[in-house]
Amino acid sequence: MIKYTPLLFAALSLNAAAAGYTGKANITKFSSQSGSGNFEIYGSWSNPDDCTASDKFVVGTHSTDTEQSQNSKYSTVLAAYMAQQTIELYVDGCNQFNQPIVKGIYVPGRN
């Protein structure tokens, strides 16, 4: 088991490089897509996955998304937008339109 540990770490580090945090930014606007449960967030976040269409970040199309996670993400975005607070996104890949796919949304501390 011990001799396979470096191989395991190498495999995990390759997967981790495919996603990343965007840093903090304010939401300038967001929109929902009728009937799909997906929505888009607009703001000036960085683009760790180098998607070419990074003017909007798509939420709800990640393979791990559920209806419950979608509702939580939408609530987080709405609250942050209304309070004019920054959020940080965790993106994981690009969709078929080469827009960043949001896997997680975080509200940074107010320190």
N, CA, C and O atoms as a GROMACS GRO file, in nm:
protein
  444
    1MET      N    1   0.082  -0.120   0.000
    1MET     CA    2   0.000   0.000   0.000
    1MET      C    3   0.086   0.126   0.000
    1MET      O    4   0.054   0.221  -0.070
    2ILE      N    5   0.193   0.128   0.076
    2ILE     CA    6   0.276   0.247   0.087
    2ILE      C    7   0.344   0.280  -0.045
    2ILE      O    8   0.359   0.398  -0.077
    3LYS      N    9   0.385   0.180  -0.123
    3LYS     CA   10   0.454   0.212  -0.247
    3LYS      C   11   0.360   0.272  -0.353
    3LYS      O   12   0.409   0.326  -0.452
    4TYR      N   13   0.228   0.264  -0.335
    4TYR     CA   14   0.134   0.324  -0.429
    4TYR      C   15   0.095   0.467  -0.389
    4TYR      O   16   0.028   0.536  -0.466
    5THR      N   17   0.136   0.512  -0.272
    5THR     CA   18   0.099   0.644  -0.223
    5THR      C   19   0.144   0.756  -0.317
    5THR      O   20   0.062   0.844  -0.345
    6PRO      N   21   0.268   0.760  -0.367
    6PRO     CA   22   0.306   0.868  -0.458
    6PRO      C   23   0.220   0.870  -0.585
    6PRO      O   24   0.188   0.976  -0.637
    7LEU      N   25   0.184   0.753  -0.634
    7LEU     CA   26   0.100   0.745  -0.753
    7LEU      C   27  -0.039   0.803  -0.724
    7LEU      O   28  -0.097   0.872  -0.808
    8LEU      N   29  -0.093   0.774  -0.605
    8LEU     CA   30  -0.223   0.828  -0.567
    8LEU      C   31  -0.219   0.979  -0.557
    8LEU      O   32  -0.309   1.046  -0.607
    9PHE      N   33  -0.116   1.035  -0.495
    9PHE     CA   34  -0.103   1.180  -0.484
    9PHE      C   35  -0.087   1.244  -0.621
    9PHE      O   36  -0.142   1.352  -0.645
   10ALA      N   37  -0.014   1.181  -0.710
   10ALA     CA   38   0.002   1.235  -0.845
   10ALA      C   39  -0.132   1.239  -0.918
   10ALA      O   40  -0.162   1.336  -0.987
   11ALA      N   41  -0.211   1.135  -0.905
   11ALA     CA   42  -0.342   1.131  -0.972
   11ALA      C   43  -0.435   1.236  -0.914
   11ALA      O   44  -0.508   1.302  -0.989
   12LEU      N   45  -0.434   1.254  -0.783
   12LEU     CA   46  -0.520   1.355  -0.721
   12LEU      C   47  -0.477   1.496  -0.758
   12LEU      O   48  -0.562   1.582  -0.777
   13SER      N   49  -0.349   1.520  -0.770
   13SER     CA   50  -0.303   1.654  -0.804
   13SER      C   51  -0.338   1.690  -0.948
   13SER      O   52  -0.358   1.808  -0.979
   14LEU      N   53  -0.345   1.592  -1.037
   14LEU     CA   54  -0.386   1.620  -1.173
   14LEU      C   55  -0.532   1.662  -1.178
   14LEU      O   56  -0.568   1.753  -1.254
   15ASN      N   57  -0.616   1.600  -1.098
   15ASN     CA   58  -0.757   1.638  -1.095
   15ASN      C   59  -0.775   1.775  -1.033
   15ASN      O   60  -0.861   1.851  -1.079
   16ALA      N   61  -0.698   1.809  -0.932
   16ALA     CA   62  -0.712   1.938  -0.865
   16ALA      C   63  -0.672   2.053  -0.957
   16ALA      O   64  -0.724   2.163  -0.941
   17ALA      N   65  -0.583   2.030  -1.052
   17ALA     CA   66  -0.538   2.136  -1.142
   17ALA      C   67  -0.646   2.174  -1.243
   17ALA      O   68  -0.634   2.278  -1.308
   18ALA      N   69  -0.749   2.093  -1.258
   18ALA     CA   70  -0.853   2.119  -1.357
   18ALA      C   71  -0.959   2.215  -1.306
   18ALA      O   72  -1.051   2.248  -1.380
   19ALA      N   73  -0.950   2.262  -1.184
   19ALA     CA   74  -1.050   2.351  -1.126
   19ALA      C   75  -0.979   2.454  -1.040
   19ALA      O   76  -0.858   2.445  -1.020
   20GLY      N   77  -1.053   2.550  -0.990
   20GLY     CA   78  -0.989   2.647  -0.903
   20GLY      C   79  -1.082   2.756  -0.854
   20GLY      O   80  -1.196   2.770  -0.899
   21TYR      N   81  -1.030   2.833  -0.759
   21TYR     CA   82  -1.102   2.945  -0.700
   21TYR      C   83  -1.083   3.069  -0.784
   21TYR      O   84  -0.978   3.088  -0.846
   22THR      N   85  -1.185   3.154  -0.787
   22THR     CA   86  -1.183   3.273  -0.870
   22THR      C   87  -1.135   3.398  -0.798
   22THR      O   88  -1.103   3.498  -0.862
   23GLY      N   89  -1.131   3.394  -0.668
   23GLY     CA   90  -1.108   3.515  -0.591
   23GLY      C   91  -1.240   3.587  -0.568
   23GLY      O   92  -1.343   3.548  -0.623
   24LYS      N   93  -1.238   3.693  -0.487
   24LYS     CA   94  -1.360   3.764  -0.450
   24LYS      C   95  -1.399   3.866  -0.556
   24LYS      O   96  -1.314   3.930  -0.618
   25ALA      N   97  -1.529   3.882  -0.575
   25ALA     CA   98  -1.583   3.987  -0.660
   25ALA      C   99  -1.730   4.007  -0.626
   25ALA      O  100  -1.794   3.921  -0.567
   26ASN      N  101  -1.782   4.122  -0.665
   26ASN     CA  102  -1.924   4.150  -0.647
   26ASN      C  103  -2.002   4.096  -0.766
   26ASN      O  104  -1.949   4.089  -0.878
   27ILE      N  105  -2.125   4.059  -0.743
   27ILE     CA  106  -2.215   4.016  -0.849
   27ILE      C  107  -2.270   4.143  -0.915
   27ILE      O  108  -2.330   4.226  -0.847
   28THR      N  109  -2.249   4.157  -1.045
   28THR     CA  110  -2.304   4.274  -1.114
   28THR      C  111  -2.447   4.249  -1.158
   28THR      O  112  -2.529   4.341  -1.160
   29LYS      N  113  -2.477   4.124  -1.193
   29LYS     CA  114  -2.614   4.082  -1.225
   29LYS      C  115  -2.617   3.930  -1.231
   29LYS      O  116  -2.513   3.865  -1.239
   30PHE      N  117  -2.738   3.874  -1.227
   30PHE     CA  118  -2.753   3.730  -1.246
   30PHE      C  119  -2.888   3.705  -1.310
   30PHE      O  120  -2.980   3.786  -1.299
   31SER      N  121  -2.899   3.593  -1.378
   31SER     CA  122  -3.024   3.561  -1.447
   31SER      C  123  -3.050   3.412  -1.438
   31SER      O  124  -2.958   3.331  -1.436
   32SER      N  125  -3.178   3.376  -1.432
   32SER     CA  126  -3.213   3.234  -1.430
   32SER      C  127  -3.266   3.194  -1.567
   32SER      O  128  -3.316   3.277  -1.642
   33GLN      N  129  -3.252   3.066  -1.597
   33GLN     CA  130  -3.298   3.014  -1.725
   33GLN      C  131  -3.427   2.938  -1.701
   33GLN      O  132  -3.431   2.846  -1.619
   34SER      N  133  -3.530   2.974  -1.769
   34SER     CA  134  -3.664   2.918  -1.748
   34SER      C  135  -3.667   2.767  -1.762
   34SER      O  136  -3.623   2.711  -1.862
   35GLY      N  137  -3.721   2.702  -1.657
   35GLY     CA  138  -3.744   2.559  -1.661
   35GLY      C  139  -3.624   2.470  -1.638
   35GLY      O  140  -3.641   2.350  -1.615
   36SER      N  141  -3.503   2.523  -1.644
   36SER     CA  142  -3.385   2.437  -1.633
   36SER      C  143  -3.329   2.431  -1.492
   36SER      O  144  -3.261   2.335  -1.458
   37GLY      N  145  -3.355   2.533  -1.410
   37GLY     CA  146  -3.295   2.539  -1.277
   37GLY      C  147  -3.155   2.599  -1.280
   37GLY      O  148  -3.098   2.629  -1.176
   38ASN      N  149  -3.099   2.615  -1.400
   38ASN     CA  150  -2.966   2.674  -1.414
   38ASN      C  151  -2.977   2.826  -1.405
   38ASN      O  152  -3.082   2.884  -1.433
   39PHE      N  153  -2.868   2.890  -1.366
   39PHE     CA  154  -2.863   3.035  -1.370
   39PHE      C  155  -2.721   3.081  -1.398
   39PHE      O  156  -2.625   3.005  -1.386
   40GLU      N  157  -2.710   3.208  -1.434
   40GLU     CA  158  -2.582   3.266  -1.472
   40GLU      C  159  -2.550   3.381  -1.378
   40GLU      O  160  -2.638   3.455  -1.336
   41ILE      N  161  -2.421   3.394  -1.346
   41ILE     CA  162  -2.374   3.501  -1.260
   41ILE      C  163  -2.275   3.586  -1.340
   41ILE      O  164  -2.189   3.533  -1.410
   42TYR      N  165  -2.290   3.717  -1.329
   42TYR     CA  166  -2.200   3.809  -1.398
   42TYR      C  167  -2.119   3.885  -1.294
   42TYR      O  168  -2.173   3.930  -1.193
   43GLY      N  169  -1.991   3.900  -1.318
   43GLY     CA  170  -1.902   3.973  -1.229
   43GLY      C  171  -1.761   3.966  -1.282
   43GLY      O  172  -1.737   3.911  -1.390
   44SER      N  173  -1.667   4.022  -1.209
   44SER     CA  174  -1.529   4.029  -1.258
   44SER      C  175  -1.436   3.932  -1.185
   44SER      O  176  -1.332   3.972  -1.134
   45TRP      N  177  -1.474   3.805  -1.180
   45TRP     CA  178  -1.391   3.703  -1.119
   45TRP      C  179  -1.280   3.661  -1.214
   45TRP      O  180  -1.290   3.681  -1.335
   46SER      N  181  -1.175   3.602  -1.158
   46SER     CA  182  -1.070   3.547  -1.242
   46SER      C  183  -1.122   3.419  -1.307
   46SER      O  184  -1.229   3.369  -1.269
   47ASN      N  185  -1.049   3.366  -1.402
   47ASN     CA  186  -1.094   3.253  -1.483
   47ASN      C  187  -0.989   3.141  -1.475
   47ASN      O  188  -0.912   3.123  -1.569
   48PRO      N  189  -0.987   3.065  -1.364
   48PRO     CA  190  -0.880   2.966  -1.345
   48PRO      C  191  -0.879   2.853  -1.448
   48PRO      O  192  -0.775   2.789  -1.467
   49ASP      N  193  -0.991   2.826  -1.514
   49ASP     CA  194  -0.995   2.719  -1.614
   49ASP      C  195  -0.973   2.770  -1.756
   49ASP      O  196  -0.980   2.694  -1.852
   50ASP      N  197  -0.945   2.900  -1.770
   50ASP     CA  198  -0.918   2.962  -1.900
   50ASP      C  199  -1.028   2.938  -2.003
   50ASP      O  200  -1.000   2.914  -2.120
   51CYS      N  201  -1.153   2.944  -1.960
   51CYS     CA  202  -1.265   2.936  -2.054
   51CYS      C  203  -1.265   3.065  -2.136
   51CYS      O  204  -1.240   3.173  -2.082
   52THR      N  205  -1.293   3.057  -2.264
   52THR     CA  206  -1.283   3.175  -2.350
   52THR      C  207  -1.401   3.270  -2.334
   52THR      O  208  -1.388   3.388  -2.368
   53ALA      N  209  -1.515   3.223  -2.284
   53ALA     CA  210  -1.633   3.308  -2.267
   53ALA      C  211  -1.658   3.329  -2.118
   53ALA      O  212  -1.757   3.280  -2.064
   54SER      N  213  -1.570   3.402  -2.054
   54SER     CA  214  -1.577   3.415  -1.908
   54SER      C  215  -1.651   3.539  -1.862
   54SER      O  216  -1.632   3.583  -1.748
   55ASP      N  217  -1.737   3.596  -1.947
   55ASP     CA  218  -1.816   3.711  -1.903
   55ASP      C  219  -1.932   3.669  -1.813
   55ASP      O  220  -1.987   3.751  -1.740
   56LYS      N  221  -1.969   3.540  -1.819
   56LYS     CA  222  -2.070   3.489  -1.726
   56LYS      C  223  -2.029   3.350  -1.680
   56LYS      O  224  -1.969   3.272  -1.754
   57PHE      N  225  -2.066   3.321  -1.556
   57PHE     CA  226  -2.034   3.193  -1.493
   57PHE      C  227  -2.165   3.116  -1.478
   57PHE      O  228  -2.263   3.170  -1.426
   58VAL      N  229  -2.169   2.992  -1.522
   58VAL     CA  230  -2.291   2.913  -1.527
   58VAL      C  231  -2.302   2.825  -1.403
   58VAL      O  232  -2.207   2.755  -1.367
   59VAL      N  233  -2.417   2.828  -1.338
   59VAL     CA  234  -2.442   2.750  -1.218
   59VAL      C  235  -2.554   2.650  -1.247
   59VAL      O  236  -2.657   2.686  -1.303
   60GLY      N  237  -2.533   2.525  -1.210
   60GLY     CA  238  -2.636   2.424  -1.225
   60GLY      C  239  -2.608   2.318  -1.329
   60GLY      O  240  -2.690   2.228  -1.349
   61THR      N  241  -2.495   2.327  -1.395
   61THR     CA  242  -2.463   2.227  -1.498
   61THR      C  243  -2.350   2.134  -1.458
   61THR      O  244  -2.308   2.050  -1.537
   62HIS      N  245  -2.299   2.148  -1.336
   62HIS     CA  246  -2.193   2.060  -1.290
   62HIS      C  247  -2.251   1.922  -1.262
   62HIS      O  248  -2.367   1.910  -1.221
   63SER      N  249  -2.172   1.819  -1.281
   63SER     CA  250  -2.221   1.682  -1.264
   63SER      C  251  -2.264   1.652  -1.120
   63SER      O  252  -2.340   1.558  -1.098
   64THR      N  253  -2.217   1.728  -1.023
   64THR     CA  254  -2.254   1.704  -0.883
   64THR      C  255  -2.375   1.785  -0.838
   64THR      O  256  -2.418   1.771  -0.724
   65ASP      N  257  -2.430   1.870  -0.924
   65ASP     CA  258  -2.542   1.954  -0.886
   65ASP      C  259  -2.670   1.872  -0.866
   65ASP      O  260  -2.699   1.779  -0.940
   66THR      N  261  -2.743   1.910  -0.763
   66THR     CA  262  -2.875   1.853  -0.734
   66THR      C  263  -2.974   1.969  -0.721
   66THR      O  264  -2.933   2.085  -0.721
   67GLU      N  265  -3.100   1.938  -0.711
   67GLU     CA  266  -3.199   2.044  -0.692
   67GLU      C  267  -3.174   2.119  -0.562
   67GLU      O  268  -3.187   2.242  -0.557
   68GLN      N  269  -3.137   2.047  -0.458
   68GLN     CA  270  -3.109   2.110  -0.329
   68GLN      C  271  -2.985   2.200  -0.337
   68GLN      O  272  -2.986   2.311  -0.285
   69SER      N  273  -2.879   2.153  -0.402
   69SER     CA  274  -2.759   2.237  -0.413
   69SER      C  275  -2.786   2.360  -0.499
   69SER      O  276  -2.732   2.467  -0.472
   70GLN      N  277  -2.869   2.345  -0.602
   70GLN     CA  278  -2.908   2.458  -0.685
   70GLN      C  279  -2.983   2.564  -0.605
   70GLN      O  280  -2.954   2.683  -0.616
   71ASN      N  281  -3.078   2.520  -0.525
   71ASN     CA  282  -3.154   2.614  -0.441
   71ASN      C  283  -3.062   2.686  -0.343
   71ASN      O  284  -3.077   2.806  -0.321
   72SER      N  285  -2.968   2.614  -0.285
   72SER     CA  286  -2.872   2.676  -0.191
   72SER      C  287  -2.784   2.778  -0.261
   72SER      O  288  -2.761   2.886  -0.208
   73LYS      N  289  -2.736   2.744  -0.378
   73LYS     CA  290  -2.650   2.837  -0.453
   73LYS      C  291  -2.728   2.962  -0.493
   73LYS      O  292  -2.677   3.074  -0.482
   74TYR      N  293  -2.850   2.943  -0.540
   74TYR     CA  294  -2.931   3.058  -0.580
   74TYR      C  295  -2.958   3.148  -0.460
   74TYR      O  296  -2.949   3.271  -0.472
   75SER      N  297  -2.991   3.090  -0.346
   75SER     CA  298  -3.016   3.168  -0.225
   75SER      C  299  -2.891   3.245  -0.184
   75SER      O  300  -2.901   3.362  -0.145
   76THR      N  301  -2.776   3.183  -0.192
   76THR     CA  302  -2.650   3.248  -0.157
   76THR      C  303  -2.623   3.367  -0.248
   76THR      O  304  -2.586   3.474  -0.202
   77VAL      N  305  -2.642   3.347  -0.378
   77VAL     CA  306  -2.620   3.455  -0.475
   77VAL      C  307  -2.718   3.569  -0.452
   77VAL      O  308  -2.679   3.686  -0.453
   78LEU      N  309  -2.843   3.537  -0.433
   78LEU     CA  310  -2.944   3.640  -0.410
   78LEU      C  311  -2.913   3.722  -0.285
   78LEU      O  312  -2.920   3.844  -0.288
   79ALA      N  313  -2.879   3.654  -0.176
   79ALA     CA  314  -2.847   3.724  -0.051
   79ALA      C  315  -2.724   3.812  -0.066
   79ALA      O  316  -2.722   3.926  -0.019
   80ALA      N  317  -2.621   3.760  -0.130
   80ALA     CA  318  -2.498   3.839  -0.150
   80ALA      C  319  -2.524   3.959  -0.241
   80ALA      O  320  -2.473   4.068  -0.216
   81TYR      N  321  -2.603   3.939  -0.344
   81TYR     CA  322  -2.637   4.048  -0.436
   81TYR      C  323  -2.714   4.158  -0.363
   81TYR      O  324  -2.683   4.276  -0.377
   82MET      N  325  -2.814   4.118  -0.285
   82MET     CA  326  -2.895   4.216  -0.214
   82MET      C  327  -2.816   4.290  -0.107
   82MET      O  328  -2.840   4.408  -0.082
   83ALA      N  329  -2.721   4.221  -0.043
   83ALA     CA  330  -2.639   4.283   0.061
   83ALA      C  331  -2.515   4.351   0.004
   83ALA      O  332  -2.437   4.410   0.079
   84GLN      N  333  -2.495   4.342  -0.126
   84GLN     CA  334  -2.378   4.398  -0.194
   84GLN      C  335  -2.247   4.345  -0.135
   84GLN      O  336  -2.151   4.419  -0.117
   85GLN      N  337  -2.247   4.215  -0.106
   85GLN     CA  338  -2.129   4.148  -0.053
   85GLN      C  339  -2.058   4.071  -0.165
   85GLN      O  340  -2.121   4.028  -0.262
   86THR      N  341  -1.930   4.054  -0.150
   86THR     CA  342  -1.855   3.976  -0.247
   86THR      C  343  -1.879   3.827  -0.225
   86THR      O  344  -1.914   3.784  -0.115
   87ILE      N  345  -1.860   3.751  -0.331
   87ILE     CA  346  -1.859   3.606  -0.321
   87ILE      C  347  -1.737   3.554  -0.395
   87ILE      O  348  -1.678   3.624  -0.478
   88GLU      N  349  -1.702   3.432  -0.366
   88GLU     CA  350  -1.591   3.364  -0.433
   88GLU      C  351  -1.650   3.238  -0.495
   88GLU      O  352  -1.731   3.169  -0.433
   89LEU      N  353  -1.609   3.208  -0.617
   89LEU     CA  354  -1.661   3.091  -0.687
   89LEU      C  355  -1.554   2.984  -0.697
   89LEU      O  356  -1.435   3.014  -0.706
   90TYR      N  357  -1.597   2.859  -0.697
   90TYR     CA  358  -1.508   2.747  -0.727
   90TYR      C  359  -1.558   2.693  -0.860
   90TYR      O  360  -1.668   2.638  -0.868
   91VAL      N  361  -1.478   2.708  -0.964
   91VAL     CA  362  -1.518   2.664  -1.097
   91VAL      C  363  -1.448   2.534  -1.132
   91VAL      O  364  -1.336   2.507  -1.089
   92ASP      N  365  -1.517   2.454  -1.213
   92ASP     CA  366  -1.464   2.324  -1.252
   92ASP      C  367  -1.501   2.294  -1.397
   92ASP      O  368  -1.602   2.230  -1.425
   93GLY      N  369  -1.419   2.342  -1.488
   93GLY     CA  370  -1.438   2.315  -1.630
   93GLY      C  371  -1.520   2.422  -1.700
   93GLY      O  372  -1.566   2.519  -1.640
   94CYS      N  373  -1.537   2.400  -1.830
   94CYS     CA  374  -1.611   2.492  -1.917
   94CYS      C  375  -1.725   2.414  -1.982
   94CYS      O  376  -1.711   2.295  -2.011
   95ASN      N  377  -1.838   2.481  -2.007
   95ASN     CA  378  -1.950   2.414  -2.074
   95ASN      C  379  -1.930   2.415  -2.225
   95ASN      O  380  -1.825   2.455  -2.274
   96GLN      N  381  -2.032   2.371  -2.300
   96GLN     CA  382  -2.020   2.361  -2.445
   96GLN      C  383  -2.006   2.498  -2.511
   96GLN      O  384  -1.963   2.506  -2.626
   97PHE      N  385  -2.042   2.606  -2.440
   97PHE     CA  386  -2.026   2.741  -2.492
   97PHE      C  387  -1.898   2.805  -2.440
   97PHE      O  388  -1.876   2.925  -2.458
   98ASN      N  389  -1.813   2.725  -2.376
   98ASN     CA  390  -1.684   2.764  -2.320
   98ASN      C  391  -1.698   2.869  -2.210
   98ASN      O  392  -1.615   2.960  -2.198
   99GLN      N  393  -1.804   2.856  -2.129
   99GLN     CA  394  -1.827   2.941  -2.013
   99GLN      C  395  -1.790   2.862  -1.888
   99GLN      O  396  -1.813   2.741  -1.885
  100PRO      N  397  -1.734   2.926  -1.786
  100PRO     CA  398  -1.696   2.855  -1.664
  100PRO      C  399  -1.817   2.794  -1.592
  100PRO      O  400  -1.923   2.856  -1.581
  101ILE      N  401  -1.800   2.671  -1.544
  101ILE     CA  402  -1.904   2.600  -1.470
  101ILE      C  403  -1.874   2.614  -1.321
  101ILE      O  404  -1.766   2.577  -1.275
  102VAL      N  405  -1.970   2.666  -1.246
  102VAL     CA  406  -1.954   2.688  -1.102
  102VAL      C  407  -1.991   2.561  -1.027
  102VAL      O  408  -2.100   2.506  -1.043
  103LYS      N  409  -1.897   2.515  -0.944
  103LYS     CA  410  -1.924   2.399  -0.858
  103LYS      C  411  -1.960   2.443  -0.717
  103LYS      O  412  -2.042   2.379  -0.652
  104GLY      N  413  -1.901   2.550  -0.670
  104GLY     CA  414  -1.926   2.597  -0.534
  104GLY      C  415  -1.925   2.749  -0.526
  104GLY      O  416  -1.859   2.816  -0.604
  105ILE      N  417  -2.000   2.802  -0.429
  105ILE     CA  418  -2.007   2.946  -0.404
  105ILE      C  419  -1.978   2.970  -0.257
  105ILE      O  420  -2.035   2.903  -0.170
  106TYR      N  421  -1.890   3.065  -0.229
  106TYR     CA  422  -1.848   3.093  -0.092
  106TYR      C  423  -1.863   3.241  -0.064
  106TYR      O  424  -1.834   3.325  -0.150
  107VAL      N  425  -1.909   3.273   0.055
  107VAL     CA  426  -1.918   3.412   0.100
  107VAL      C  427  -1.801   3.434   0.195
  107VAL      O  428  -1.798   3.377   0.304
  108PRO      N  429  -1.703   3.516   0.155
  108PRO     CA  430  -1.586   3.539   0.241
  108PRO      C  431  -1.625   3.612   0.369
  108PRO      O  432  -1.730   3.677   0.376
  109GLY      N  433  -1.541   3.601   0.471
  109GLY     CA  434  -1.564   3.671   0.596
  109GLY      C  435  -1.557   3.822   0.578
  109GLY      O  436  -1.502   3.870   0.479
  110ARG      N  437  -1.612   3.894   0.670
  110ARG     CA  438  -1.618   4.041   0.661
  110ARG      C  439  -1.507   4.110   0.738
  110ARG      O  440  -1.522   4.226   0.776
  111ASN      N  441  -1.397   4.044   0.764
  111ASN     CA  442  -1.290   4.101   0.846
  111ASN      C  443  -1.236   4.226   0.785
  111ASN      O  444  -1.144   4.287   0.840
   0.00000   0.00000   0.00000
